Amino acid sequence: MDSNRIAMIRQILNLIFMVGAVIGVLVYFYSNHDTGTYIILASIVFKIIECALRLIKWKD
């Protein structure tokens, strides 16, 4: 895969992670602790995927 394409995918995954984490923290503090925790955990899944893409060595 092209390195520019991987960079774009990583940026999108990072954006999803950051938005999800902020929403999760807001829900955690202002609404329901359990729901906020689940939202944050779901966001972490996107961050793990992004880290995996960063660590994989792509052959062009």
Biopython code that builds the backbone (N, CA, C, O; Angstrom):
import numpy as np
from Bio.PDB.StructureBuilder import StructureBuilder

atoms = [
    (1, "MET", "N", (0.839, -1.192, 0.000)),
    (1, "MET", "CA", (0.000, 0.000, 0.000)),
    (1, "MET", "C", (0.874, 1.243, 0.000)),
    (1, "MET", "O", (2.000, 1.231, 0.498)),
    (2, "ASP", "N", (0.350, 2.290, -0.553)),
    (2, "ASP", "CA", (1.064, 3.548, -0.615)),
    (2, "ASP", "C", (1.178, 4.163, 0.779)),
    (2, "ASP", "O", (0.226, 4.128, 1.559)),
    (3, "SER", "N", (2.337, 4.720, 1.084)),
    (3, "SER", "CA", (2.552, 5.275, 2.427)),
    (3, "SER", "C", (1.650, 6.486, 2.688)),
    (3, "SER", "O", (1.266, 6.733, 3.831)),
    (4, "ASN", "N", (1.309, 7.244, 1.633)),
    (4, "ASN", "CA", (0.389, 8.366, 1.813)),
    (4, "ASN", "C", (-1.007, 7.881, 2.187)),
    (4, "ASN", "O", (-1.695, 8.499, 2.999)),
    (5, "ARG", "N", (-1.409, 6.776, 1.589)),
    (5, "ARG", "CA", (-2.722, 6.211, 1.907)),
    (5, "ARG", "C", (-2.762, 5.713, 3.347)),
    (5, "ARG", "O", (-3.757, 5.908, 4.045)),
    (6, "ILE", "N", (-1.696, 5.076, 3.791)),
    (6, "ILE", "CA", (-1.606, 4.605, 5.175)),
    (6, "ILE", "C", (-1.635, 5.791, 6.134)),
    (6, "ILE", "O", (-2.289, 5.736, 7.176)),
    (7, "ALA", "N", (-0.930, 6.856, 5.784)),
    (7, "ALA", "CA", (-0.919, 8.047, 6.640)),
    (7, "ALA", "C", (-2.316, 8.639, 6.763)),
    (7, "ALA", "O", (-2.713, 9.069, 7.846)),
    (8, "MET", "N", (-3.062, 8.666, 5.668)),
    (8, "MET", "CA", (-4.428, 9.190, 5.704)),
    (8, "MET", "C", (-5.327, 8.316, 6.582)),
    (8, "MET", "O", (-6.118, 8.830, 7.373)),
    (9, "ILE", "N", (-5.202, 7.010, 6.440)),
    (9, "ILE", "CA", (-5.990, 6.079, 7.256)),
    (9, "ILE", "C", (-5.642, 6.254, 8.726)),
    (9, "ILE", "O", (-6.529, 6.249, 9.579)),
    (10, "ARG", "N", (-4.349, 6.409, 9.031)),
    (10, "ARG", "CA", (-3.924, 6.618, 10.420)),
    (10, "ARG", "C", (-4.487, 7.909, 10.986)),
    (10, "ARG", "O", (-4.905, 7.945, 12.143)),
    (11, "GLN", "N", (-4.503, 8.966, 10.190)),
    (11, "GLN", "CA", (-5.056, 10.236, 10.657)),
    (11, "GLN", "C", (-6.545, 10.124, 10.949)),
    (11, "GLN", "O", (-7.031, 10.680, 11.933)),
    (12, "ILE", "N", (-7.266, 9.411, 10.101)),
    (12, "ILE", "CA", (-8.706, 9.214, 10.318)),
    (12, "ILE", "C", (-8.939, 8.406, 11.588)),
    (12, "ILE", "O", (-9.818, 8.738, 12.383)),
    (13, "LEU", "N", (-8.157, 7.349, 11.782)),
    (13, "LEU", "CA", (-8.291, 6.546, 12.996)),
    (13, "LEU", "C", (-7.958, 7.356, 14.244)),
    (13, "LEU", "O", (-8.618, 7.206, 15.272)),
    (14, "ASN", "N", (-6.938, 8.214, 14.164)),
    (14, "ASN", "CA", (-6.599, 9.077, 15.287)),
    (14, "ASN", "C", (-7.712, 10.063, 15.587)),
    (14, "ASN", "O", (-8.012, 10.332, 16.750)),
    (15, "LEU", "N", (-8.328, 10.607, 14.537)),
    (15, "LEU", "CA", (-9.444, 11.532, 14.729)),
    (15, "LEU", "C", (-10.615, 10.838, 15.415)),
    (15, "LEU", "O", (-11.217, 11.396, 16.334)),
    (16, "ILE", "N", (-10.940, 9.633, 14.976)),
    (16, "ILE", "CA", (-12.015, 8.867, 15.610)),
    (16, "ILE", "C", (-11.692, 8.605, 17.073)),
    (16, "ILE", "O", (-12.559, 8.724, 17.939)),
    (17, "PHE", "N", (-10.438, 8.248, 17.346)),
    (17, "PHE", "CA", (-10.019, 8.002, 18.725)),
    (17, "PHE", "C", (-10.176, 9.245, 19.595)),
    (17, "PHE", "O", (-10.735, 9.179, 20.690)),
    (18, "MET", "N", (-9.680, 10.377, 19.103)),
    (18, "MET", "CA", (-9.720, 11.598, 19.911)),
    (18, "MET", "C", (-11.150, 12.065, 20.172)),
    (18, "MET", "O", (-11.485, 12.438, 21.296)),
    (19, "VAL", "N", (-11.987, 12.047, 19.145)),
    (19, "VAL", "CA", (-13.384, 12.458, 19.324)),
    (19, "VAL", "C", (-14.093, 11.500, 20.272)),
    (19, "VAL", "O", (-14.830, 11.934, 21.158)),
    (20, "GLY", "N", (-13.878, 10.218, 20.094)),
    (20, "GLY", "CA", (-14.498, 9.228, 20.974)),
    (20, "GLY", "C", (-14.046, 9.361, 22.419)),
    (20, "GLY", "O", (-14.844, 9.227, 23.346)),
    (21, "ALA", "N", (-12.754, 9.626, 22.601)),
    (21, "ALA", "CA", (-12.237, 9.771, 23.965)),
    (21, "ALA", "C", (-12.834, 10.991, 24.653)),
    (21, "ALA", "O", (-13.203, 10.921, 25.825)),
    (22, "VAL", "N", (-12.933, 12.108, 23.938)),
    (22, "VAL", "CA", (-13.519, 13.314, 24.523)),
    (22, "VAL", "C", (-14.990, 13.090, 24.854)),
    (22, "VAL", "O", (-15.449, 13.465, 25.933)),
    (23, "ILE", "N", (-15.725, 12.484, 23.936)),
    (23, "ILE", "CA", (-17.137, 12.200, 24.197)),
    (23, "ILE", "C", (-17.269, 11.236, 25.367)),
    (23, "ILE", "O", (-18.145, 11.407, 26.215)),
    (24, "GLY", "N", (-16.412, 10.229, 25.421)),
    (24, "GLY", "CA", (-16.460, 9.269, 26.521)),
    (24, "GLY", "C", (-16.203, 9.912, 27.873)),
    (24, "GLY", "O", (-16.874, 9.592, 28.854)),
    (25, "VAL", "N", (-15.229, 10.823, 27.928)),
    (25, "VAL", "CA", (-14.935, 11.507, 29.192)),
    (25, "VAL", "C", (-16.107, 12.396, 29.602)),
    (25, "VAL", "O", (-16.480, 12.447, 30.774)),
    (26, "LEU", "N", (-16.679, 13.093, 28.624)),
    (26, "LEU", "CA", (-17.837, 13.945, 28.946)),
    (26, "LEU", "C", (-19.008, 13.119, 29.455)),
    (26, "LEU", "O", (-19.653, 13.496, 30.433)),
    (27, "VAL", "N", (-19.286, 12.008, 28.808)),
    (27, "VAL", "CA", (-20.378, 11.135, 29.261)),
    (27, "VAL", "C", (-20.054, 10.572, 30.639)),
    (27, "VAL", "O", (-20.929, 10.480, 31.500)),
    (28, "TYR", "N", (-18.804, 10.197, 30.845)),
    (28, "TYR", "CA", (-18.387, 9.629, 32.126)),
    (28, "TYR", "C", (-18.636, 10.604, 33.270)),
    (28, "TYR", "O", (-19.175, 10.223, 34.309)),
    (29, "PHE", "N", (-18.242, 11.864, 33.078)),
    (29, "PHE", "CA", (-18.350, 12.829, 34.173)),
    (29, "PHE", "C", (-19.735, 13.446, 34.317)),
    (29, "PHE", "O", (-20.135, 13.802, 35.426)),
    (30, "TYR", "N", (-20.477, 13.581, 33.213)),
    (30, "TYR", "CA", (-21.743, 14.299, 33.274)),
    (30, "TYR", "C", (-22.978, 13.418, 33.174)),
    (30, "TYR", "O", (-24.095, 13.906, 33.348)),
    (31, "SER", "N", (-22.801, 12.136, 32.899)),
    (31, "SER", "CA", (-23.982, 11.289, 32.741)),
    (31, "SER", "C", (-23.794, 9.955, 33.458)),
    (31, "SER", "O", (-23.993, 9.854, 34.668)),
    (32, "ASN", "N", (-23.413, 8.946, 32.703)),
    (32, "ASN", "CA", (-23.358, 7.589, 33.217)),
    (32, "ASN", "C", (-21.919, 7.077, 33.170)),
    (32, "ASN", "O", (-21.283, 7.101, 32.117)),
    (33, "HIS", "N", (-21.411, 6.618, 34.303)),
    (33, "HIS", "CA", (-20.025, 6.137, 34.372)),
    (33, "HIS", "C", (-19.810, 4.904, 33.493)),
    (33, "HIS", "O", (-18.794, 4.808, 32.805)),
    (34, "ASP", "N", (-20.745, 3.972, 33.510)),
    (34, "ASP", "CA", (-20.568, 2.747, 32.715)),
    (34, "ASP", "C", (-20.544, 3.049, 31.222)),
    (34, "ASP", "O", (-19.679, 2.552, 30.501)),
    (35, "THR", "N", (-21.478, 3.851, 30.759)),
    (35, "THR", "CA", (-21.534, 4.182, 29.333)),
    (35, "THR", "C", (-20.283, 4.935, 28.905)),
    (35, "THR", "O", (-19.741, 4.663, 27.834)),
    (36, "GLY", "N", (-19.818, 5.870, 29.715)),
    (36, "GLY", "CA", (-18.601, 6.601, 29.405)),
    (36, "GLY", "C", (-17.400, 5.684, 29.291)),
    (36, "GLY", "O", (-16.560, 5.851, 28.407)),
    (37, "THR", "N", (-17.323, 4.713, 30.190)),
    (37, "THR", "CA", (-16.226, 3.744, 30.148)),
    (37, "THR", "C", (-16.270, 2.923, 28.868)),
    (37, "THR", "O", (-15.229, 2.677, 28.259)),
    (38, "TYR", "N", (-17.454, 2.497, 28.450)),
    (38, "TYR", "CA", (-17.580, 1.707, 27.222)),
    (38, "TYR", "C", (-17.195, 2.528, 25.995)),
    (38, "TYR", "O", (-16.565, 2.010, 25.073)),
    (39, "ILE", "N", (-17.569, 3.800, 25.980)),
    (39, "ILE", "CA", (-17.210, 4.661, 24.848)),
    (39, "ILE", "C", (-15.695, 4.835, 24.785)),
    (39, "ILE", "O", (-15.110, 4.775, 23.703)),
    (40, "ILE", "N", (-15.063, 5.046, 25.920)),
    (40, "ILE", "CA", (-13.604, 5.201, 25.952)),
    (40, "ILE", "C", (-12.919, 3.909, 25.503)),
    (40, "ILE", "O", (-11.952, 3.953, 24.742)),
    (41, "LEU", "N", (-13.409, 2.775, 25.962)),
    (41, "LEU", "CA", (-12.816, 1.495, 25.547)),
    (41, "LEU", "C", (-12.969, 1.267, 24.051)),
    (41, "LEU", "O", (-12.055, 0.750, 23.409)),
    (42, "ALA", "N", (-14.109, 1.646, 23.490)),
    (42, "ALA", "CA", (-14.303, 1.514, 22.045)),
    (42, "ALA", "C", (-13.335, 2.429, 21.292)),
    (42, "ALA", "O", (-12.839, 2.065, 20.225)),
    (43, "SER", "N", (-13.068, 3.603, 21.839)),
    (43, "SER", "CA", (-12.117, 4.521, 21.218)),
    (43, "SER", "C", (-10.713, 3.944, 21.234)),
    (43, "SER", "O", (-9.957, 4.118, 20.278)),
    (44, "ILE", "N", (-10.364, 3.268, 22.295)),
    (44, "ILE", "CA", (-9.031, 2.674, 22.413)),
    (44, "ILE", "C", (-8.812, 1.609, 21.341)),
    (44, "ILE", "O", (-7.684, 1.409, 20.891)),
    (45, "VAL", "N", (-9.872, 0.929, 20.932)),
    (45, "VAL", "CA", (-9.752, -0.066, 19.864)),
    (45, "VAL", "C", (-9.243, 0.600, 18.578)),
    (45, "VAL", "O", (-8.394, 0.046, 17.881)),
    (46, "PHE", "N", (-9.771, 1.799, 18.272)),
    (46, "PHE", "CA", (-9.307, 2.515, 17.087)),
    (46, "PHE", "C", (-7.837, 2.915, 17.227)),
    (46, "PHE", "O", (-7.093, 2.888, 16.247)),
    (47, "LYS", "N", (-7.422, 3.281, 18.420)),
    (47, "LYS", "CA", (-6.022, 3.642, 18.646)),
    (47, "LYS", "C", (-5.108, 2.425, 18.494)),
    (47, "LYS", "O", (-4.002, 2.546, 17.968)),
    (48, "ILE", "N", (-5.554, 1.272, 18.945)),
    (48, "ILE", "CA", (-4.765, 0.051, 18.788)),
    (48, "ILE", "C", (-4.594, -0.293, 17.310)),
    (48, "ILE", "O", (-3.512, -0.702, 16.888)),
    (49, "ILE", "N", (-5.651, -0.129, 16.528)),
    (49, "ILE", "CA", (-5.568, -0.383, 15.088)),
    (49, "ILE", "C", (-4.576, 0.582, 14.444)),
    (49, "ILE", "O", (-3.774, 0.188, 13.598)),
    (50, "GLU", "N", (-4.638, 1.857, 14.855)),
    (50, "GLU", "CA", (-3.708, 2.850, 14.317)),
    (50, "GLU", "C", (-2.267, 2.491, 14.668)),
    (50, "GLU", "O", (-1.381, 2.612, 13.822)),
    (51, "CYS", "N", (-2.025, 2.058, 15.881)),
    (51, "CYS", "CA", (-0.674, 1.660, 16.295)),
    (51, "CYS", "C", (-0.194, 0.449, 15.509)),
    (51, "CYS", "O", (0.979, 0.370, 15.143)),
    (52, "ALA", "N", (-1.079, -0.479, 15.251)),
    (52, "ALA", "CA", (-0.700, -1.655, 14.460)),
    (52, "ALA", "C", (-0.296, -1.245, 13.047)),
    (52, "ALA", "O", (0.668, -1.776, 12.495)),
    (53, "LEU", "N", (-1.035, -0.298, 12.460)),
    (53, "LEU", "CA", (-0.668, 0.174, 11.123)),
    (53, "LEU", "C", (0.688, 0.880, 11.142)),
    (53, "LEU", "O", (1.453, 0.792, 10.181)),
    (54, "ARG", "N", (0.977, 1.568, 12.221)),
    (54, "ARG", "CA", (2.255, 2.268, 12.336)),
    (54, "ARG", "C", (3.410, 1.270, 12.436)),
    (54, "ARG", "O", (4.491, 1.513, 11.900)),
    (55, "LEU", "N", (3.185, 0.167, 13.113)),
    (55, "LEU", "CA", (4.263, -0.787, 13.341)),
    (55, "LEU", "C", (4.513, -1.731, 12.174)),
    (55, "LEU", "O", (5.615, -2.259, 12.022)),
    (56, "ILE", "N", (3.495, -1.943, 11.353)),
    (56, "ILE", "CA", (3.636, -2.855, 10.210)),
    (56, "ILE", "C", (4.517, -2.191, 9.156)),
    (56, "ILE", "O", (4.325, -1.024, 8.814)),
    (57, "LYS", "N", (5.462, -2.934, 8.660)),
    (57, "LYS", "CA", (6.327, -2.443, 7.592)),
    (57, "LYS", "C", (5.690, -2.790, 6.250)),
    (57, "LYS", "O", (5.596, -3.963, 5.886)),
    (58, "TRP", "N", (5.258, -1.779, 5.526)),
    (58, "TRP", "CA", (4.603, -2.007, 4.234)),
    (58, "TRP", "C", (5.634, -2.086, 3.127)),
    (58, "TRP", "O", (6.558, -1.276, 3.052)),
    (59, "LYS", "N", (5.455, -3.085, 2.262)),
    (59, "LYS", "CA", (6.333, -3.232, 1.103)),
    (59, "LYS", "C", (5.645, -2.585, -0.096)),
    (59, "LYS", "O", (4.490, -2.889, -0.394)),
    (60, "ASP", "N", (6.360, -1.693, -0.783)),
    (60, "ASP", "CA", (5.769, -1.019, -1.940)),
    (60, "ASP", "C", (5.935, -1.837, -3.194)),
    (60, "ASP", "O", (5.496, -1.420, -4.266)),
]
sb = StructureBuilder()
sb.init_structure("model")
sb.init_model(0)
sb.init_chain("A")
sb.init_seg("    ")
for serial, (resi, resn, name, xyz) in enumerate(atoms, 1):
    if name == "N":
        sb.init_residue(resn, " ", resi, " ")
    sb.init_atom(name, np.array(xyz, "f"), 0.0, 1.0, " ", f" {name:<3s}", serial, name[0])
structure = sb.get_structure()
